[in-house]
Amino acid sequence: MQQNVYDNDVFYHSYIDLREKSTNFNDVLEIPAFRTLLPDLQQTEILDLGCGFGQSCSWYVSQGAARVVGVDISEKMIARAKQLYHQDKIEYQLRPIEDINFSADQFDLVLSSLAFHYIADFKSIVEKIYHCLKPKGFLIFSQEHPVATAKAVSNGWAKNEHGEKLHWMLDNYQDEGLRKQDWFIEGVIKYHRTTATIINTLIETGLHIVRVLEPTATAEAELRNEDLKQERRRPPFLIIKAQK
C-alpha cells in the first residue's frame, strides 16, 4: 500500500517546520552519521530514493557528483526541490520509489535517507537497486530502526504522571508488516521488518554488508537539544552500507 502523506497539507507544513529547526534529528543525528559512510563523490552518478525537497541532492553535487537523480512520491516535495535546489546536474523525478525502472549498471551510488520504512516490498526495491548499481557500487540507506517501528503504543514511550519517559515499549518485534502511527496526522503507514530480515535481504540479493550504524548525537548536539539524550535509550535509526 503506497501512502503519500507528504502531500497532505498539515503533514507537509509540519514536516517543513520541523526540518527548519536547527536541532531536528535529521540534521544533528541521522545526516552526519549517514555522510560518514559516503565514498569520494567526485564524478559519481547517484540515485537518491526519497529525495524529499532536494537538500541532499544539492549537497552531493557540491561534493563533486557528476549527476544526481532524485526520486520522490510527493509532488509538494519535488516542487520545493526544483524551487530551492535546481541545478543542471540534478534531475528530479516525481514517482513512487517502488516504480523505479533504471537500466543496468547505471549508478555508482544509490542513496536513501529515511524512506525505506515506507516501502511494503523491501525485497523488490533491493533487487531493482542491485540491477541499476554499477559493479562495486554502493547502496547506503537509513531507516527507522526496527526497535523504533516495533512499539506497543503510538509514541513508543511509557510515561509517568508527569509526562517523563520511563522506558521504550517494544512489542511484537517478530510480527513484520504494516504499522500505523500518529505523526503530525493520524494513520501514517510504515512497515516494520526485523534487523535480520533487512540484512539477509541485502545478502540474498548479492550485496555485501560493509558497515552498519546505530548513530547517537554528539555531546554538543545533546547540549542544544535535551531530547537527543533520550535517544540513547533506544536506537532511533539504522544505517547500512552495502556493496555490489
N, C-alpha and C positions, 0 to 999 in steps of 0.2 A: 504494500500500500504506500503510494507516494503522497506526502503531505507537504505543501508549500506554505509553511507558517510565516515565512519572511515577507510574503506579500500581504499578510494581514496587517492593517494599518496600526493597530495597537501594538502588536508584536514588533513590527518594523521600527516604529519610533522609539519603543522601549529599548530595543537592542542597540540602536544607534546612540541613544543617550548613554547606555552602559559603556559602549566602546569609546565614547569621547571622554570618559573619565580616565585620568592618568593612572589610576590604581586598579583598573579592571584586570581580571585574572588572565585574560588573553595576553595582554601586553607585558605583565610582570611575572607570569608563571609559565604559560604554555609556549608562547612565541620564542622567548630566549632559549628555552630548552630545545625546541624544535630546530632552531637555526644552528645549534652546536653540531647537529648531525649532517648538515649540508656539506657537500664537497665544494671544491672550487667551481664557481658558476661561470667562469669565462667561456664564452661561445657555446654554452649549453642550450639545448632545446628542452623546454619544460612544459609539462601539462599540470595545471593547478585545478584539482577537482574540489568543487565547493569554494570557489574563489571569493565569494561574498562581494564586498564593494571594492575589490581590486588593490588594496593596500599592499598585500604581499606580492602580487604580480609586478607592481611597480618597483618594489624593493629588489626583487630578483633581477630585473633589468639594470638597476643601479649597481648591482654586483657583477655585471658583465654578461648576463644571459643574452643570447642572440635572438631568442624567440620564446615567448610565453603565450600559451593558450589557456585562458581561464574559462572554466565551465561552471555555471550555476543555474539552479532551477528558478531562482527568484528574479522576476522582471524588475522589481524595485532595486535589488542589489546590483544587477547588471547596468541599469540606468545610472546609478550612483557611481559605479566603477568607470563608466565611459565619461562621466562628467568630471570626476576628480583625478582619475589616473589614466587618461587617454595618452597612449604612446604608440608610435609606429611599430614597435617590436611586440606589442601586446594585441592579441586577438581575443575578444570576449564572445563566448557562445552561450546563448540562453537555451538551456536544455537540462533535463534531469541527468545526474551522474549515471544513472542506470542505462541511459540511452547513448552513451559514447560509442563510437564505432570508427576508431582510427586505424590507419594502415599499420602493418607490421614494422617493428624496429624503427619507430619514428622519434621517440623521445629519449633523451639522456636521463631525465628525472621525471617521475610522476610524484607530485606532492599533494597532500590533502590535510587541511587543518580543521579538526573538529567537525567532520562531516559524515564519517562512516557509520556513526551510531544512528544515523537517519536512514540507513540502507537496509532493506529487508534481506536481500540476497547477496551476502558478502562474497561468497564463492564466485558468483558470476562476475562481479566487479574485479576481483583479483585476477581472474582469467583474462579479462579484457585488458587490464593493466599489463599483465605479463606479455600479451600479444603486441602491444604498441611500444613496449620498452625495447631499447637497443640492447644487444648483448653487453653484459657488465653494467647496465643501467640500474638505477636505484629507485625503489619505492620508499618514500618516507611519509608516514602519516601519524596524526594524533587523533584520539577519540576520547570520549568519556570512558573512564576506567570501568571495567566490569564490576568492581566493588561499588562504584557510584551508580551504575544502572540497575544493580540488584538491591533494591531498597524496599523496605516494608511500608513506608509512608511516603507521601509525595515529595517532601523536602529532605527525607532521609534521616534527619536528626531527631532523637528523643530529647525533649527539653523539660526542665523543671518548671515550677510555677512562676519563676522569674524570667523565663524565656532563655535561660542559659543552657547551652548544649551539654548533654550528659554523655551520649555515645551515638555512634552511627548504627542504624538499624538495618543490617544486612539480612536479606531473606531471599529464599527461592533462587539461590545462585545458579543451580544446575538447570533451572527451567528457562530455556532460551526462547526468545521471541519478542513479540510486541509488548512494550510497556508504555503507559500513558502517564504524564506528569503535568503539573501546573507550573509553567514558566512564562511569565508575563500574561499568558492567556491559559485557559483550561484546555486539557486534552491534547497536549503536544505529544506526538508519537515518536518514540525512539525504540531501538531494538537492542535487547540485551543478548550477548553471547559471552561465553566464558573465555578467559585468557587462553586456555588450552585450544579452544576452537579457533580463535583468531590466529594463533601462532601455527597450529597444524594446517590450517587452510593455506597459509603462505607457503609452508614447506611442501605440501602436497601438490601445489601448483608449479613448483620448481624453483621457488625463490629461496635464497639463503639468508637466514637471520644474521644481521651484522651487529645490531645494538638494540637494546630495549631500555627505555627510560620511564621512571615514575617520578616526575620532577617535583621539587619543592622550591619555594621562593627564596630569594636571597634575604639575608638578615636586614639589609637596607630596605627592601620592599616591604618586609613584615613590619618595620617601624612605621612606614607610611600607611599601611593598611592592616589593622589588627586582625581582620578576618582571615588573612593569609596564614596566620599562626594556627588557626583551627584546621587548615587544610593538611597539616602534618599528621593529623589524627586518622586520616584515611586518604588514599590516593585519588585525587580528582581526575587525573589524566593518565593515559597510556600512550607512549610514543614509540614507534617501531621503525627501524631502518632495515630494509631487506634488499638484496641484490639479485639480479637475473643472472 
